[in-house]
């Protein structure tokens, strides 16, 4: 028995009697996967790391298995986002939520709510988790051909824009320095709203004052 057979046996064991529901979708996805072996190994890792809620959810939504195999086979980056936080799989259950097109204002509002709701010593980590979930939304919609190229670059740019605004507000709050006379200008691909996955963001910071020291 090779490692692929071992992985498949382990996956079948996790689903128990309900594997009959999953198997047709799994076999269909594996037949067209660019790397079926890797996909099975990652699916096994995911099932072994989750908290017990994923298996019942996949039995209820078996077509999500096909999306997972496509992700595991096609993108190491998106795979790592899912493996680090298995709860991100829930994004795949509802196609409408997955393919929504968010504005920079929506991103900013969601990020600001995180800042309001999370303890200050954990807020940056919470924002990173949010960023990763949004990258997963955009990346999966791209990988499954649910977004065209223009939508992908627009969504990535909106994500960066909204998070920069939220982080400026956070920095202002933590430093007690007003951001009212402080401007962040997006340059390069972000300024043109043509950001891609590997793009750096080029920002120009301008203040109305010569010094940003706290007032006496």
LINZI-V37291 format. One record per residue. N is the residue number from 1. SS is DSSP state (@ for helix, = for strand, . for the rest). PSI is psi in degrees with one decimal (* if undefined). OMEGA is omega in radians with two decimals (NA if undefined). Layout:
# LINZI-V37291
n-><N N>
ss-><SS SS>
psi-><PSI PSI>
omega-><OMEGA OMEGA>
This chain:
# LINZI-V37291
n-><1 2 3 4 5 6 7 8 9 10 11 12 13 14 15 16 17 18 19 20 21 22 23 24 25 26 27 28 29 30 31 32 33 34 35 36 37 38 39 40 41 42 43 44 45 46 47 48 49 50 51 52 53 54 55 56 57 58 59 60 61 62 63 64 65 66 67 68 69 70 71 72 73 74 75 76 77 78 79 80 81 82 83 84 85 86 87 88 89 90 91 92 93 94 95 96 97 98 99 100 101 102 103 104 105 106 107 108 109 110 111 112 113 114 115 116 117 118 119 120 121 122 123 124 125 126 127 128 129 130 131 132 133 134 135 136 137 138 139 140 141 142 143 144 145 146 147 148 149 150 151 152 153 154 155 156 157 158 159 160 161 162 163 164 165 166 167 168 169 170 171 172 173 174 175 176 177 178 179 180 181 182 183 184 185 186 187 188 189 190 191 192 193 194 195 196 197 198 199 200 201 202 203 204 205 206 207 208 209 210 211 212 213 214 215 216>
ss-><. . @ @ @ @ @ @ @ @ @ @ @ @ @ @ @ @ @ @ @ @ @ @ @ @ @ @ @ @ @ @ . . . @ @ @ @ @ @ @ @ @ @ @ @ @ @ . . . @ @ @ @ @ @ @ @ . . . @ @ @ @ @ @ @ @ @ @ @ . @ @ @ @ @ @ @ @ @ . @ @ @ @ @ @ @ @ . @ @ @ @ . . . . . @ @ @ @ @ @ @ @ @ @ @ @ @ @ . . @ @ @ @ @ @ @ @ @ @ @ @ @ @ @ @ @ @ @ @ @ @ @ @ . . . . . @ @ @ @ @ @ @ @ @ @ @ @ @ @ @ @ @ @ @ @ @ @ @ @ @ @ @ . . . . . . = = = = = = @ @ @ @ . . . . . . . . . . = = = = = = . . . . . . . . .>
psi-><124.3 177.5 -28.5 -41.0 -39.4 -43.4 -42.9 -39.2 -42.0 -41.1 -44.5 -38.3 -39.8 -33.7 -16.9 -137.2 -18.6 0.9 -26.6 -27.7 -37.0 -38.1 -44.1 -40.0 -38.8 -46.8 -37.8 -44.2 -41.4 -33.2 -28.9 3.5 142.7 -31.6 86.1 -39.3 -49.0 -40.0 -42.4 -42.1 -43.3 -36.2 -40.8 -44.4 -42.5 -46.9 -31.0 -16.7 -13.1 169.9 8.3 -13.0 -17.3 -43.5 -50.1 -36.5 -39.0 -34.4 -36.8 -29.7 66.4 -23.6 -18.3 -28.3 -39.7 -41.3 -41.9 -43.8 -41.0 -42.4 -49.0 -32.9 -28.7 -15.3 111.0 -36.3 -49.7 -34.2 -44.7 -36.5 -42.4 -44.3 -33.7 -29.0 86.8 -21.2 -17.6 -18.1 -28.1 -24.1 -26.0 -9.9 -28.8 107.5 -34.2 -42.6 -37.5 -41.8 6.8 149.1 108.6 141.9 165.8 -32.9 -38.6 -45.2 -46.2 -43.0 -41.2 -40.4 -40.0 -34.9 -38.7 -44.7 -39.1 -36.5 -20.3 144.9 143.8 -35.1 -6.8 5.5 -38.6 -39.5 -40.1 -38.3 -36.8 -43.1 -42.0 -45.2 -44.8 -39.1 -35.8 -37.8 -35.9 -45.0 -48.2 -45.6 -40.6 -41.4 -34.4 -49.4 -35.7 9.5 35.8 -15.4 145.2 173.3 -41.6 -38.6 -39.4 -50.5 -35.8 -44.2 -40.0 -39.0 -41.1 -37.6 -47.9 -43.4 -51.1 -39.0 -36.5 -43.7 -44.2 -40.4 -31.7 -44.5 -39.7 -43.6 -38.7 -42.8 -43.9 -26.9 -9.8 28.2 124.6 140.9 6.2 -32.4 31.8 129.3 138.6 121.4 127.2 130.2 174.9 -138.7 -33.1 -43.0 -32.7 0.7 45.3 34.7 143.4 -179.8 -33.4 4.1 138.2 160.4 128.2 117.9 141.2 124.5 126.6 130.8 145.2 -19.1 158.4 -25.0 143.5 22.1 148.7 138.9 150.7 *>
omega-><-3.14 -3.04 3.10 3.08 3.11 3.14 -3.13 3.10 3.13 3.13 3.13 3.13 -3.12 -3.12 3.10 -3.11 -3.12 -3.14 3.10 3.11 -3.05 -2.95 -3.14 3.13 3.13 -3.11 3.09 -3.13 -3.12 -3.11 -3.12 -3.09 3.11 3.12 -3.06 -3.12 -3.13 -3.12 3.13 3.14 3.14 3.10 3.09 3.11 3.14 -3.10 -3.14 -3.07 -3.04 -2.97 3.13 -3.12 -3.04 -3.09 3.09 3.14 3.12 3.07 3.12 -3.11 -2.98 3.14 3.08 3.07 3.14 3.11 3.14 3.13 3.10 3.13 -3.10 -3.12 -2.97 -3.05 3.05 -3.11 3.14 3.09 -3.13 3.10 -3.13 -3.09 3.12 3.14 -3.09 3.13 3.10 3.12 -3.12 3.12 -3.06 -3.06 -3.03 -3.07 -3.13 3.12 -3.12 -3.00 -3.14 3.14 -3.06 3.03 3.06 3.13 3.09 3.11 -3.13 -3.14 3.14 3.12 3.12 3.10 3.07 3.13 -3.14 -2.97 -3.01 3.09 -3.01 -3.10 3.14 -2.99 -3.13 3.09 3.11 3.10 3.08 3.12 3.09 3.12 -3.13 3.13 3.10 3.06 3.08 3.11 -3.10 -3.07 3.12 3.09 3.07 -3.07 -3.13 3.11 3.08 3.05 2.93 -3.04 -3.11 3.13 3.13 -3.10 3.11 -3.13 3.08 3.12 3.11 3.11 3.14 -3.12 -3.11 -3.14 3.08 3.12 -3.14 -3.13 3.05 3.10 3.13 3.12 3.11 -3.14 -3.07 -3.10 -3.06 3.08 -3.10 3.09 -3.05 -3.13 -3.12 -3.06 3.01 -3.13 3.11 3.13 3.00 -3.04 3.09 3.12 3.12 -3.10 -3.14 -3.09 2.99 -3.00 -3.06 -3.08 2.84 3.02 -3.12 -3.07 3.06 -3.11 -3.12 3.11 3.10 -3.12 3.10 -3.07 3.08 3.09 3.11 3.08 3.11 NA>
